[in-house]
Amino acid sequence: MSKFWKSASTYMVAALISIGASYGTYSYLNSRSDYSGADVFNYGQGFDQKNVHLASLTAEGYPDFTKAAESSIHAVVHIKSTVKSTEVAGRRQRQMVDPFEYFFGFGDRGGSEYMNPQPSVGYGSGVIISKDGYVITNNHVIDKATEIEVTMNDNRKFPAKLVGADPTTDIALLKIEGAEFPYIPFGSSDDLKVGEWVLAVGNPFNLTSTVTAGIVSAKGRGGIGAGKPGGDMTIQSFIQTDAAINPGNSGGALVNTNGQLIGINTAIYSQTGNFAGYGFAVPISIAGKVVADIKEFGTVQRAVLGVMISDVAAVEDISPEKAKNLKVKEGVYVGGFADRSPAKEAGVLEGDAIVAINKTKVRNVGELQDLVNRYRPGDKVELTIDRNGKQSTIAVTLKNSSGSTSVVKKTDGLASVGAAFKNLSEEQKRQYGVSYGVEVAGVDDNGKFKKGGITKGFIIMKINNRSVSSAEEAEQIIEAVAQSQDKGLFISGFYANGRTKYYAIDLNE
């Protein structure tokens, strides 16, 4: 990592670039998988050469982006997401201003002693990827939205249905009803070269159908420190570009000069929340596989190597003693293993350096993640490892986080917990002395709530340390946990007699 990135990371954050949305952080633990060997929906209903235009040159010899821009703007949509606030009923006490909410369009929510709840409205972008109206966007654009509206470049408006979302990659899939929609065909993010011209298409600051141009500044960029601490986004393989993108560009298209979709614009590196020279897009090699999985299975089929990793170049800073055994300058250092690690089972050892997957060179964590992210549990990959200066290959069968190679099915979290919820009345809030919470209105004898000890009448205050203010919010949290890898619910609350209780519910059981 250059001195610039090391020093810059101490005072800059990478901001997610929708207006009025939520945020995530980026970290590494184990390589996650998303496969893009087959294109989503056959790469947008098939690779349509009619929609591809090679970049020409102007009379002065400069690149001409007009055809690529024209073919893209009609398939990039404006997304309005509305979150109807139920967290506060009536009036609430003054709160500290969250600077992230201020920058991203919610404004000062704590500017008065008391205030009435208002719906939160966020804006972003999306890309139509099929004739029948499938739209790809960022998860943080539509996160917690109760209403989603899509506006086309010709001002037609459509209500959108959320098909599914993956917070880990910050990718979501929407559906609008209709036929013969304009769409952008998928290109190859693998074939991108640093220095290649690209276009960013989106709706910055609600300025619809905005096109900006730049070059690919870097590939496989990770460790950019994006979002709020505690988020769950873990992608580390961004396309970095200097095409100008700003709040409202989130979920928009990054296209090459052939008019092909090669990335989904997601974050910017900035001190202010506005563009400061660096933008980041999720490669279509990852995003395409994610939405293909969501459409086919309802959830992402995420394979893991089960390794705890860092860049070889960073090992000397972390542990000079361990660095002595490394004979390579590029690659990914294996510092440990997760439980039920397929890499460990196959013979990978702590201290090994992974330098290639299926003969494709791996220089850093981001590139390793990008490559593993193309596969599903059960797929086999060949790792080239360097061990004390000697290279060898190890065949690894990738598995899911549960240690199996089976397809992960979308689970119905609400059905499994076997509980119904009811909003607290204003009288109940006064009686209990609370401003939020939700009541368990009933439990099923065969549900996980009943088996875990939760009974009717229990007042839930928090689920997984998140305050719960409505029945709908409780259901959304439970469903999200049911789709995650860590299927644990940690519930705190009290009964009407004042007895405080804590419960742990395992959705795997």
C-alpha positions as CSV (number, residue, x, y, z in Angstrom):
1,M,0.0,0.0,0.0
2,S,1.4,3.4,-0.9
3,K,2.3,6.0,1.7
4,F,-0.5,8.1,0.2
5,W,-3.2,5.5,0.9
6,K,-1.8,4.7,4.4
7,S,-1.8,8.4,5.4
8,A,-5.1,9.2,3.7
9,S,-6.9,6.5,5.4
10,T,-6.3,8.2,8.7
11,Y,-8.5,11.1,7.9
12,M,-10.7,10.3,4.9
13,V,-13.6,7.9,4.6
14,A,-15.1,6.4,1.5
15,A,-18.7,7.6,1.4
16,L,-21.5,5.6,-0.1
17,I,-22.9,7.8,-2.7
18,S,-26.7,7.7,-2.6
19,I,-28.6,10.6,-1.2
20,G,-30.3,9.7,2.1
21,A,-29.3,6.0,2.5
22,S,-27.4,3.7,4.9
23,Y,-23.8,2.7,4.9
24,G,-21.4,-0.2,5.3
25,T,-17.7,-0.8,6.2
26,Y,-15.2,-2.8,4.4
27,S,-13.1,-5.5,6.1
28,Y,-11.5,-8.9,5.4
29,L,-11.9,-12.2,7.2
30,N,-12.3,-15.0,4.7
31,S,-12.7,-14.9,0.9
32,R,-16.3,-14.9,-0.2
33,S,-17.5,-16.2,-3.4
34,D,-19.7,-15.0,-6.1
35,Y,-19.5,-16.6,-9.5
36,S,-19.7,-14.9,-12.8
37,G,-18.7,-17.6,-15.2
38,A,-22.3,-17.5,-16.6
39,D,-23.8,-14.1,-17.2
40,V,-26.9,-12.9,-15.3
41,F,-30.0,-13.7,-17.4
42,N,-27.5,-14.7,-20.2
43,Y,-25.9,-11.3,-19.8
44,G,-29.1,-9.3,-20.0
45,Q,-31.1,-11.5,-22.3
46,G,-28.1,-12.3,-24.3
47,F,-25.2,-10.3,-25.6
48,D,-26.8,-8.0,-28.1
49,Q,-24.3,-6.6,-30.6
50,K,-26.9,-4.0,-31.7
51,N,-26.5,-2.3,-28.3
52,V,-22.7,-2.2,-28.5
53,H,-20.9,0.7,-30.2
54,L,-17.2,0.9,-30.5
55,A,-15.7,4.2,-29.5
56,S,-14.8,6.4,-32.4
57,L,-12.5,9.3,-32.6
58,T,-13.3,13.0,-33.3
59,A,-11.7,14.9,-36.1
60,E,-9.1,16.1,-33.6
61,G,-8.3,12.5,-32.6
62,Y,-10.0,12.5,-29.2
63,P,-12.2,9.6,-28.1
64,D,-15.9,10.1,-29.0
65,F,-18.2,8.8,-26.3
66,T,-21.5,10.0,-27.8
67,K,-22.8,6.6,-29.0
68,A,-21.8,4.8,-25.8
69,A,-23.5,7.5,-23.7
70,E,-26.6,7.6,-25.9
71,S,-27.1,3.8,-25.6
72,S,-26.6,3.9,-21.8
73,I,-28.7,6.8,-20.5
74,H,-32.0,5.3,-21.5
75,A,-31.3,2.2,-19.4
76,V,-30.1,4.0,-16.3
77,V,-33.0,5.0,-14.0
78,H,-33.6,7.3,-11.1
79,I,-34.6,5.5,-7.9
80,K,-36.6,7.1,-5.1
81,S,-36.8,5.1,-1.9
82,T,-39.1,6.0,0.9
83,V,-38.8,4.8,4.5
84,K,-41.9,5.5,6.4
85,S,-40.7,6.4,9.9
86,T,-42.3,4.3,12.7
87,E,-39.4,4.6,15.0
88,V,-40.8,7.6,16.7
89,A,-44.5,8.0,17.3
90,G,-45.7,11.5,18.2
91,R,-42.8,13.5,19.4
92,R,-39.3,12.7,20.5
93,Q,-36.5,14.3,22.5
94,R,-33.7,16.1,20.8
95,Q,-30.9,13.9,19.5
96,M,-27.3,14.6,18.3
97,V,-26.9,15.3,14.6
98,D,-25.4,12.5,12.7
99,P,-23.0,14.0,10.1
100,F,-23.5,11.1,7.8
101,E,-27.2,11.7,7.6
102,Y,-26.6,15.4,7.1
103,F,-24.2,14.8,4.1
104,F,-26.5,12.2,2.6
105,G,-29.7,14.1,2.4
106,F,-31.6,13.5,5.6
107,G,-30.6,16.9,7.0
108,D,-30.6,17.9,10.7
109,R,-33.0,15.5,12.4
110,G,-32.1,16.9,15.8
111,G,-32.5,20.7,15.2
112,S,-35.4,21.2,17.6
113,E,-36.3,20.1,21.0
114,Y,-39.2,18.0,19.7
115,M,-40.2,17.0,16.2
116,N,-42.8,14.9,14.4
117,P,-41.7,11.8,12.5
118,Q,-41.4,12.3,8.8
119,P,-40.8,9.7,6.1
120,S,-37.2,9.6,5.0
121,V,-36.7,9.9,1.3
122,G,-33.5,8.8,-0.5
123,Y,-32.4,9.0,-4.1
124,G,-30.1,7.0,-6.2
125,S,-29.6,5.3,-9.5
126,G,-30.2,1.9,-11.0
127,V,-29.5,0.0,-14.2
128,I,-32.0,-2.0,-16.3
129,I,-30.3,-5.3,-17.2
130,S,-33.1,-7.1,-19.0
131,K,-35.9,-6.4,-21.5
132,D,-38.5,-7.6,-18.9
133,G,-37.5,-5.0,-16.3
134,Y,-34.9,-6.3,-13.9
135,V,-33.0,-3.5,-12.3
136,I,-29.6,-3.7,-10.5
137,T,-28.7,-1.1,-7.9
138,N,-26.9,-0.7,-4.6
139,N,-28.4,-2.2,-1.4
140,H,-27.8,1.0,0.5
141,V,-30.0,2.9,-2.0
142,I,-33.1,0.9,-1.1
143,D,-32.2,-0.4,2.4
144,K,-35.3,-0.5,4.7
145,A,-37.4,1.2,2.0
146,T,-41.1,0.7,2.3
147,E,-41.8,2.2,-1.2
148,I,-39.5,2.2,-4.3
149,E,-40.2,4.2,-7.4
150,V,-38.2,4.0,-10.6
151,T,-38.2,6.9,-13.1
152,M,-37.1,6.3,-16.7
153,N,-35.1,8.7,-18.8
154,D,-38.3,9.5,-20.7
155,N,-40.0,10.4,-17.3
156,R,-42.2,7.2,-17.1
157,K,-42.6,6.1,-13.5
158,F,-42.9,2.6,-12.2
159,P,-43.3,1.1,-8.7
160,A,-40.5,-1.4,-8.1
161,K,-40.5,-4.6,-6.2
162,L,-37.4,-5.7,-4.3
163,V,-36.5,-9.2,-5.5
164,G,-33.6,-9.5,-3.1
165,A,-30.5,-7.8,-1.8
166,D,-27.0,-8.7,-0.6
167,P,-25.5,-6.3,1.9
168,T,-22.1,-8.0,1.7
169,T,-21.6,-6.7,-1.8
170,D,-24.0,-3.8,-1.5
171,I,-26.0,-5.1,-4.5
172,A,-29.8,-5.3,-4.9
173,L,-32.1,-6.6,-7.6
174,L,-35.4,-4.8,-8.3
175,K,-38.2,-5.6,-10.8
176,I,-40.5,-3.3,-12.7
177,E,-43.5,-4.6,-14.7
178,G,-43.4,-4.2,-18.4
179,A,-41.7,-5.4,-21.6
180,E,-39.2,-4.2,-24.1
181,F,-37.3,-2.0,-21.7
182,P,-34.0,-0.6,-22.9
183,Y,-31.1,-2.3,-21.1
184,I,-27.3,-2.3,-20.9
185,P,-25.6,-5.5,-21.9
186,F,-22.9,-6.9,-19.7
187,G,-19.2,-6.4,-20.6
188,S,-16.2,-8.0,-19.0
189,S,-14.7,-6.3,-16.0
190,D,-11.8,-8.8,-16.2
191,D,-10.7,-7.3,-19.6
192,L,-10.6,-3.8,-18.2
193,K,-7.2,-2.2,-18.3
194,V,-5.8,0.5,-16.0
195,G,-5.9,3.7,-18.1
196,E,-8.9,2.6,-20.1
197,W,-11.7,5.2,-20.7
198,V,-15.0,4.6,-18.9
199,L,-18.3,6.5,-18.4
200,A,-20.2,6.9,-15.2
201,V,-24.0,7.3,-15.8
202,G,-26.4,8.2,-13.1
203,N,-28.4,10.9,-11.2
204,P,-26.0,12.9,-9.0
205,F,-27.8,15.5,-6.9
206,N,-31.0,14.4,-8.7
207,L,-29.6,15.7,-12.0
208,T,-31.0,12.9,-14.1
209,S,-29.2,11.3,-17.0
210,T,-25.8,12.7,-16.2
211,V,-22.8,11.2,-17.9
212,T,-19.2,11.8,-16.9
213,A,-16.0,10.4,-18.3
214,G,-12.7,9.2,-16.8
215,I,-10.2,6.4,-16.8
216,V,-9.8,3.2,-14.8
217,S,-7.4,4.3,-12.1
218,A,-6.9,0.9,-10.4
219,K,-8.5,-2.6,-10.2
220,G,-9.0,-4.8,-7.2
221,R,-8.9,-1.8,-4.9
222,G,-9.7,-2.8,-1.3
223,G,-9.2,-1.4,2.2
224,I,-10.8,2.0,1.4
225,G,-12.5,2.2,4.8
226,A,-16.0,2.9,3.5
227,G,-19.0,3.8,5.5
228,K,-19.9,3.8,9.2
229,P,-18.1,1.5,11.7
230,G,-20.0,-1.7,12.3
231,G,-21.4,-2.2,8.8
232,D,-21.3,-5.5,7.1
233,M,-20.0,-4.9,3.6
234,T,-16.8,-6.9,2.9
235,I,-16.1,-6.5,-0.8
236,Q,-12.5,-5.5,-1.4
237,S,-12.2,-5.7,-5.2
238,F,-13.5,-2.3,-6.5
239,I,-12.8,-0.7,-9.9
240,Q,-11.3,2.7,-9.1
241,T,-12.1,5.5,-11.5
242,D,-11.6,9.2,-11.7
243,A,-14.9,9.7,-13.6
244,A,-16.8,12.3,-11.5
245,I,-19.5,10.6,-9.3
246,N,-21.4,12.2,-6.5
247,P,-24.3,11.6,-4.1
248,G,-27.1,10.2,-6.2
249,N,-24.8,8.2,-8.5
250,S,-25.1,5.1,-6.2
251,G,-26.3,2.1,-8.1
252,G,-25.6,3.7,-11.5
253,A,-23.7,2.3,-14.4
254,L,-20.0,2.3,-15.1
255,V,-19.7,1.5,-18.8
256,N,-16.9,1.0,-21.2
257,T,-16.6,2.8,-24.5
258,N,-18.4,-0.1,-26.2
259,G,-21.5,0.8,-24.1
260,Q,-21.2,-2.3,-22.0
261,L,-21.9,-2.5,-18.2
262,I,-18.7,-3.2,-16.4
263,G,-19.4,-2.0,-12.9
264,I,-22.0,-0.5,-10.5
265,N,-20.9,2.8,-9.0
266,T,-21.0,2.5,-5.2
267,A,-18.6,4.7,-3.2
268,I,-16.4,7.8,-3.4
269,Y,-13.3,8.7,-1.5
270,S,-13.9,12.0,0.1
271,Q,-13.6,14.3,3.2
272,T,-16.8,16.1,2.4
273,G,-19.2,13.5,1.0
274,N,-18.8,14.9,-2.5
275,F,-16.5,13.9,-5.3
276,A,-12.8,14.5,-4.6
277,G,-11.2,12.6,-7.5
278,Y,-11.8,8.9,-6.6
279,G,-14.8,6.7,-7.3
280,F,-15.3,3.0,-6.7
281,A,-17.6,0.5,-8.6
282,V,-18.4,-3.1,-7.8
283,P,-17.2,-5.1,-10.8
284,I,-19.9,-6.7,-12.9
285,S,-18.0,-10.0,-12.5
286,I,-19.2,-9.8,-8.9
287,A,-22.5,-7.9,-9.2
288,G,-23.7,-10.0,-12.1
289,K,-23.2,-13.3,-10.2
290,V,-25.0,-11.8,-7.1
291,V,-28.1,-10.9,-9.0
292,A,-28.1,-14.1,-10.9
293,D,-28.1,-16.0,-7.6
294,I,-30.8,-13.8,-6.2
295,K,-33.0,-14.4,-9.2
296,E,-32.5,-18.2,-9.3
297,F,-32.2,-19.1,-5.6
298,G,-33.5,-16.1,-3.7
299,T,-30.2,-15.6,-1.9
300,V,-26.5,-15.5,-2.8
301,Q,-24.6,-18.8,-3.1
302,R,-21.5,-17.7,-1.4
303,A,-18.5,-20.0,-1.3
304,V,-15.6,-19.6,1.0
305,L,-12.0,-20.7,1.2
306,G,-12.1,-20.3,4.9
307,V,-8.8,-18.4,5.3
308,M,-7.8,-15.4,7.3
309,I,-5.7,-13.3,4.9
310,S,-3.7,-10.2,4.3
311,D,-1.6,-8.9,1.5
312,V,1.9,-10.4,1.4
313,A,3.2,-6.8,1.1
314,A,1.7,-5.9,4.4
315,V,3.0,-8.9,6.4
316,E,6.3,-7.3,7.2
317,D,4.5,-4.4,8.9
318,I,2.2,-6.8,10.8
319,S,4.8,-9.4,11.8
320,P,8.5,-9.1,10.6
321,E,9.1,-12.6,12.1
322,K,6.5,-14.2,9.8
323,A,7.7,-12.2,6.8
324,K,11.2,-13.9,7.0
325,N,9.7,-17.1,5.6
326,L,8.1,-15.4,2.6
327,K,10.0,-15.6,-0.6
328,V,7.5,-13.7,-2.8
329,K,6.6,-10.0,-2.8
330,E,3.1,-10.3,-4.2
331,G,0.2,-12.6,-3.3
332,V,-2.0,-13.3,-0.3
333,Y,-0.7,-14.4,3.1
334,V,-2.6,-17.1,4.9
335,G,-2.6,-16.1,8.6
336,G,-5.2,-18.5,9.9
337,F,-8.3,-20.5,9.1
338,A,-12.0,-20.3,9.8
339,D,-13.9,-23.2,11.3
340,R,-14.4,-26.0,8.8
341,S,-12.0,-24.4,6.3
342,P,-12.0,-26.1,2.9
343,A,-8.5,-24.7,2.2
344,K,-7.1,-26.2,5.4
345,E,-8.8,-29.5,4.7
346,A,-7.1,-29.5,1.2
347,G,-3.7,-29.0,2.7
348,V,-3.1,-25.2,2.8
349,L,-0.9,-24.3,5.8
350,E,-0.7,-21.2,7.9
351,G,2.2,-19.1,6.5
352,D,1.5,-20.1,2.8
353,A,1.2,-17.4,0.2
354,I,-1.5,-17.9,-2.4
355,V,-0.1,-16.5,-5.7
356,A,-2.7,-17.8,-8.2
357,I,-6.2,-19.3,-8.6
358,N,-6.8,-21.5,-11.6
359,K,-3.5,-20.1,-13.0
360,T,-4.7,-16.5,-12.8
361,K,-2.2,-14.4,-10.9
362,V,-3.2,-13.1,-7.5
363,R,-1.4,-10.1,-6.2
364,N,-3.5,-8.9,-3.2
365,V,-6.6,-9.6,-1.1
366,G,-8.9,-7.8,-3.5
367,E,-7.9,-9.9,-6.5
368,L,-8.3,-13.1,-4.5
369,Q,-11.7,-12.1,-3.4
370,D,-12.7,-11.1,-6.9
371,L,-11.6,-14.5,-8.3
372,V,-13.2,-16.6,-5.5
373,N,-16.4,-14.6,-5.7
374,R,-17.1,-16.1,-9.1
375,Y,-17.8,-19.6,-7.8
376,R,-20.5,-21.4,-5.8
377,P,-20.2,-24.0,-3.1
378,G,-19.2,-27.3,-4.6
379,D,-17.0,-25.7,-7.3
380,K,-13.4,-26.8,-7.4
381,V,-10.5,-24.4,-7.8
382,E,-6.7,-24.9,-8.1
383,L,-4.6,-22.8,-5.7
384,T,-1.0,-22.1,-6.5
385,I,0.8,-21.6,-3.2
386,D,4.3,-20.5,-2.4
387,R,5.7,-22.3,0.7
388,N,9.2,-21.3,1.8
389,G,10.1,-20.4,-1.8
390,K,8.7,-23.6,-3.4
391,Q,5.5,-23.4,-5.4
392,S,2.9,-26.2,-5.7
393,T,-0.8,-26.5,-6.6
394,I,-3.6,-27.6,-4.3
395,A,-7.1,-28.5,-5.4
396,V,-9.8,-27.1,-3.1
397,T,-13.5,-27.8,-3.2
398,L,-15.2,-24.6,-2.1
399,K,-17.9,-24.8,0.6
400,N,-20.5,-22.6,2.1
401,S,-20.2,-21.0,5.5
402,S,-22.0,-24.0,7.1
403,G,-19.2,-26.3,5.8
404,S,-21.2,-28.1,3.1
405,T,-21.4,-27.9,-0.7
406,S,-25.2,-27.8,-0.9
407,V,-27.2,-24.9,-2.4
408,V,-28.4,-22.5,0.3
409,K,-32.1,-22.0,0.1
410,K,-33.8,-18.8,1.0
411,T,-35.4,-19.3,4.4
412,D,-38.6,-17.8,5.8
413,G,-37.3,-16.3,9.0
414,L,-40.7,-15.3,10.2
415,A,-42.1,-18.8,9.7
416,S,-39.2,-20.3,11.6
417,V,-39.5,-18.1,14.7
418,G,-43.2,-18.7,14.8
419,A,-44.2,-15.3,16.3
420,A,-46.5,-12.4,15.5
421,F,-45.8,-8.8,16.6
422,K,-47.8,-5.8,17.5
423,N,-46.9,-2.1,17.7
424,L,-47.0,-0.6,21.2
425,S,-49.8,1.9,21.7
426,E,-49.2,5.3,23.1
427,E,-50.8,4.2,26.4
428,Q,-48.5,1.3,26.6
429,K,-45.4,3.5,26.0
430,R,-46.5,5.8,28.8
431,Q,-47.2,2.9,31.1
432,Y,-43.8,1.2,30.5
433,G,-41.9,4.5,30.2
434,V,-40.4,3.7,26.8
435,S,-40.4,5.5,23.5
436,Y,-39.9,2.4,21.3
437,G,-40.4,-1.4,21.4
438,V,-42.7,-4.0,20.0
439,E,-45.0,-6.5,21.6
440,V,-44.9,-10.3,20.9
441,A,-48.6,-10.8,20.1
442,G,-48.5,-14.5,19.9
443,V,-46.1,-17.5,19.5
444,D,-46.4,-20.8,17.7
445,D,-45.9,-24.0,19.8
446,N,-43.4,-25.3,17.2
447,G,-41.6,-22.0,16.6
448,K,-38.2,-21.0,17.7
449,F,-39.4,-18.2,20.0
450,K,-41.5,-20.6,22.0
451,K,-38.8,-23.1,22.2
452,G,-36.3,-20.4,23.2
453,G,-38.5,-19.3,26.1
454,I,-40.2,-16.2,24.6
455,T,-43.9,-16.0,25.4
456,K,-46.8,-13.8,24.4
457,G,-46.7,-10.4,25.9
458,F,-42.9,-10.0,25.9
459,I,-41.8,-6.5,24.9
460,I,-38.9,-6.6,22.5
461,M,-36.6,-3.5,22.8
462,K,-33.6,-4.7,20.7
463,I,-32.7,-7.4,18.3
464,N,-29.0,-7.8,17.7
465,N,-28.4,-4.5,19.4
466,R,-30.8,-2.7,17.1
467,S,-33.6,-0.8,18.6
468,V,-37.0,-2.0,17.4
469,S,-39.9,0.4,17.0
470,S,-42.5,-1.5,15.0
471,A,-43.8,-4.9,14.0
472,E,-42.6,-4.3,10.5
473,E,-39.1,-3.4,11.6
474,A,-38.9,-6.6,13.8
475,E,-39.9,-8.7,10.8
476,Q,-37.4,-7.0,8.5
477,I,-34.5,-7.6,11.0
478,I,-35.5,-11.3,11.5
479,E,-35.7,-11.9,7.7
480,A,-32.3,-10.2,7.2
481,V,-30.7,-12.4,9.8
482,A,-32.3,-15.5,8.3
483,Q,-30.6,-14.7,5.0
484,S,-27.2,-13.9,6.6
485,Q,-24.4,-16.3,7.3
486,D,-24.6,-15.7,11.1
487,K,-28.2,-16.8,11.8
488,G,-28.2,-15.7,15.5
489,L,-30.9,-13.5,17.1
490,F,-30.0,-11.8,20.4
491,I,-33.1,-10.4,21.8
492,S,-33.5,-8.1,24.8
493,G,-36.7,-6.7,26.4
494,F,-39.0,-7.1,29.4
495,Y,-42.4,-8.4,30.5
496,A,-45.3,-6.3,31.7
497,N,-44.3,-7.1,35.3
498,G,-41.0,-5.3,34.7
499,R,-38.8,-8.4,34.5
500,T,-36.0,-7.9,32.0
501,K,-35.0,-10.9,29.9
502,Y,-32.4,-11.8,27.3
503,Y,-32.8,-14.5,24.7
504,A,-30.5,-16.1,22.1
505,I,-32.3,-17.8,19.2
506,D,-30.4,-19.9,16.7
507,L,-32.2,-19.9,13.3
508,N,-29.9,-22.7,12.1
509,E,-31.4,-25.2,14.5
